[in-house]
Amino acid sequence: MNKTKIKKVLSALAVGALVATQVNVFAATNIGVATVPTLPDTNIVWDDTFPGSATGTVTGVKVLATIAPTINLTLSTHEIDLGVLAAGVTASGTIDIEVGTNAANGITITAQSGSGGLTNTSDNAIQINDVDTDGESYKFDSTVNTNDSTVGDFVQSTNLASVEMNNTTPVTIYNTNRPELTDPTDVDVVFRVEATSNAQTAAGNYEDSLTFVVVGNF
């Protein structure tokens, strides 16, 4: 083969290689753009064939939702009437409490004495509590009742055992760790007040104003 023919063959091979290279490089074509506000644009790519396909991908589109927090608290009465106290005899009364919430980490309920004892309405310096050792007493307690939560690891706690109330510090009467239902036929915790007088407890009317606080742990 002469030199001229060799050159033509080499030239033909070079052109073929160039064409092949161009086909490989341009085997896909950007035919459009996928755009989403605040996200980077992405190309829509055609595979350069008929029949064929074109593909564009958008990632990072979010779906958002919010569940509003809820707490419902129901006390069975607005007062506890202990009646006429007999010296040395403990009188008691209760309030049934029902609570429901979607707080992820449950709720806490506290009770607080307004005056740190049963206080004489005519003379606030006279109180029934255990400040002295005369046998008088004024106590709070609570008993956890029915579990009405359907959450598997739900736990009710805080059975308050006759805690003497001689100050205005709140005490926890009910505590949970997960959401629970509001069930009007149910009671979650029973709150109790106990009072004991002695033979020398001054005659008169006595009262205390209670404050209940529920805190949701969302």
C-alpha positions as CSV (number, residue, x, y, z in Angstrom):
1,M,0.0,0.0,0.0
2,N,1.4,3.3,-1.0
3,K,1.8,6.3,1.2
4,T,-1.2,8.1,-0.3
5,K,-3.5,5.2,0.4
6,I,-2.2,4.8,3.9
7,K,-2.8,8.5,4.6
8,K,-6.4,8.2,3.3
9,V,-7.1,5.1,5.5
10,L,-5.6,6.9,8.6
11,S,-7.7,10.0,7.8
12,A,-10.8,7.9,7.5
13,L,-10.1,6.2,10.8
14,A,-9.5,9.6,12.5
15,V,-12.8,10.9,11.2
16,G,-14.6,7.8,12.3
17,A,-13.1,8.1,15.8
18,L,-14.1,11.7,16.0
19,V,-17.7,10.9,15.0
20,A,-17.8,8.1,17.6
21,T,-16.4,10.5,20.2
22,Q,-19.0,13.1,19.3
23,V,-21.8,10.5,19.5
24,N,-20.6,9.4,23.0
25,V,-20.3,13.0,24.2
26,F,-23.6,14.1,22.9
27,A,-25.6,11.0,23.7
28,A,-28.0,13.0,26.0
29,T,-29.4,16.5,25.5
30,N,-30.7,19.0,28.1
31,I,-34.1,19.9,26.8
32,G,-35.5,21.8,29.7
33,V,-35.1,22.8,33.3
34,A,-37.0,21.7,36.4
35,T,-37.3,24.7,38.8
36,V,-38.7,24.9,42.3
37,P,-38.5,28.1,44.4
38,T,-35.5,28.2,46.8
39,L,-34.2,24.9,45.4
40,P,-31.4,24.5,42.8
41,D,-32.5,24.1,39.2
42,T,-32.0,20.7,37.6
43,N,-31.8,19.7,33.9
44,I,-34.4,17.6,32.1
45,V,-32.3,15.3,29.9
46,W,-33.4,13.6,26.7
47,D,-31.6,10.4,25.6
48,D,-31.5,11.6,22.0
49,T,-33.5,8.7,20.7
50,F,-36.9,8.2,19.0
51,P,-38.7,6.5,20.7
52,G,-36.9,7.6,23.8
53,S,-37.4,9.4,27.1
54,A,-36.5,12.5,29.0
55,T,-35.9,12.6,32.7
56,G,-35.7,15.4,35.3
57,T,-35.4,14.9,39.0
58,V,-36.4,17.4,41.8
59,T,-35.4,16.5,45.4
60,G,-35.9,18.2,48.6
61,V,-39.6,19.1,48.4
62,K,-41.0,19.0,51.9
63,V,-44.4,18.1,53.3
64,L,-45.3,19.9,56.5
65,A,-48.0,19.6,59.1
66,T,-48.7,20.7,62.6
67,I,-50.8,19.1,65.4
68,A,-52.1,21.8,67.8
69,P,-51.4,21.1,71.4
70,T,-54.4,20.3,73.6
71,I,-55.0,19.8,77.3
72,N,-58.4,19.3,78.9
73,L,-58.8,19.3,82.7
74,T,-62.0,18.6,84.6
75,L,-62.5,18.8,88.4
76,S,-65.7,17.2,89.8
77,T,-66.5,20.0,92.2
78,H,-65.6,23.6,93.1
79,E,-65.4,23.0,96.9
80,I,-64.7,20.3,99.5
81,D,-67.0,20.7,102.5
82,L,-65.5,18.9,105.5
83,G,-68.5,19.7,107.6
84,V,-68.4,20.2,111.4
85,L,-65.1,18.8,112.7
86,A,-65.1,16.6,115.8
87,A,-62.0,16.9,118.0
88,G,-59.5,14.2,117.3
89,V,-61.5,12.8,114.3
90,T,-60.1,13.1,110.8
91,A,-62.6,14.5,108.3
92,S,-61.9,14.1,104.6
93,G,-63.3,15.1,101.2
94,T,-62.3,14.5,97.6
95,I,-62.2,15.9,94.1
96,D,-62.2,13.6,91.1
97,I,-59.8,14.9,88.3
98,E,-59.9,13.9,84.7
99,V,-57.3,15.1,82.2
100,G,-56.6,14.5,78.5
101,T,-53.8,15.7,76.4
102,N,-51.7,15.1,73.3
103,A,-48.5,16.3,75.1
104,A,-45.7,13.9,73.9
105,N,-44.2,13.7,77.3
106,G,-47.3,13.8,79.4
107,I,-48.5,16.3,82.0
108,T,-48.0,17.3,85.6
109,I,-50.7,18.5,88.0
110,T,-49.9,20.3,91.2
111,A,-52.1,21.5,94.1
112,Q,-51.4,24.4,96.3
113,S,-52.8,25.7,99.5
114,G,-53.6,29.3,99.5
115,S,-52.9,29.9,103.2
116,G,-50.8,27.0,104.4
117,G,-53.6,25.5,106.5
118,L,-57.3,25.7,107.2
119,T,-57.6,29.3,108.2
120,N,-60.2,30.9,110.5
121,T,-62.2,33.4,108.5
122,S,-62.5,35.8,111.4
123,D,-58.9,35.7,112.5
124,N,-56.4,34.6,109.9
125,A,-53.7,34.1,112.5
126,I,-55.7,31.0,113.7
127,Q,-55.0,27.9,111.5
128,I,-55.5,24.2,111.5
129,N,-52.2,22.5,110.6
130,D,-49.3,20.8,112.3
131,V,-47.2,23.9,112.9
132,D,-47.4,23.1,116.7
133,T,-47.8,19.7,118.3
134,D,-51.4,20.1,119.5
135,G,-52.8,17.2,117.3
136,E,-54.2,19.5,114.7
137,S,-53.6,18.5,111.1
138,Y,-54.3,19.5,107.5
139,K,-53.2,17.2,104.7
140,F,-53.3,16.6,101.0
141,D,-53.1,13.2,99.3
142,S,-53.9,11.8,95.9
143,T,-54.5,8.4,94.4
144,V,-53.9,7.5,90.8
145,N,-57.0,5.9,89.3
146,T,-57.8,4.4,85.9
147,N,-55.4,4.4,83.0
148,D,-57.2,5.7,79.9
149,S,-54.2,6.1,77.6
150,T,-53.7,3.8,74.6
151,V,-50.0,4.6,74.3
152,G,-48.0,1.5,75.0
153,D,-45.4,2.9,77.5
154,F,-47.8,5.2,79.3
155,V,-47.1,5.6,83.0
156,Q,-49.2,7.3,85.7
157,S,-47.4,8.2,88.9
158,T,-47.5,10.3,92.1
159,N,-49.7,8.8,94.8
160,L,-49.3,11.6,97.3
161,A,-49.4,10.1,100.7
162,S,-51.0,12.5,103.3
163,V,-48.6,15.4,103.0
164,E,-49.0,18.0,105.7
165,M,-49.9,21.4,104.3
166,N,-48.4,24.0,106.5
167,N,-47.1,26.3,103.7
168,T,-48.1,27.5,100.3
169,T,-45.6,25.3,98.3
170,P,-47.3,23.4,95.4
171,V,-47.2,19.6,95.6
172,T,-47.4,17.3,92.6
173,I,-50.5,15.2,92.8
174,Y,-50.4,13.5,89.3
175,N,-47.7,12.9,86.7
176,T,-47.6,11.1,83.4
177,N,-45.1,10.5,80.6
178,R,-47.3,10.2,77.5
179,P,-50.5,11.4,75.9
180,E,-53.9,10.2,77.3
181,L,-57.5,10.4,76.4
182,T,-60.2,12.6,77.9
183,D,-62.9,10.2,79.1
184,P,-65.9,11.8,80.7
185,T,-66.8,8.5,82.4
186,D,-63.3,8.0,83.8
187,V,-61.2,9.5,86.6
188,D,-57.5,9.8,86.3
189,V,-56.7,10.9,89.9
190,V,-58.6,11.3,93.1
191,F,-57.4,14.3,95.2
192,R,-58.1,14.2,98.9
193,V,-58.1,16.8,101.7
194,E,-57.9,15.7,105.4
195,A,-58.3,17.8,108.5
196,T,-58.1,17.0,112.2
197,S,-59.0,19.5,115.0
198,N,-58.5,19.2,118.8
199,A,-60.6,20.0,121.8
200,Q,-59.2,23.5,122.0
201,T,-59.3,24.5,118.3
202,A,-61.0,27.9,118.2
203,A,-64.6,27.8,117.2
204,G,-65.5,29.5,113.9
205,N,-65.5,28.9,110.1
206,Y,-62.3,27.8,108.4
207,E,-61.4,27.7,104.8
208,D,-58.5,27.4,102.4
209,S,-58.4,28.4,98.7
210,L,-56.8,25.8,96.5
211,T,-55.0,26.3,93.2
212,F,-54.5,23.4,90.7
213,V,-52.0,23.8,87.9
214,V,-51.6,21.5,84.9
215,V,-48.4,21.6,82.9
216,G,-48.1,19.9,79.5
217,N,-44.7,18.6,78.5
218,F,-44.9,19.0,74.7
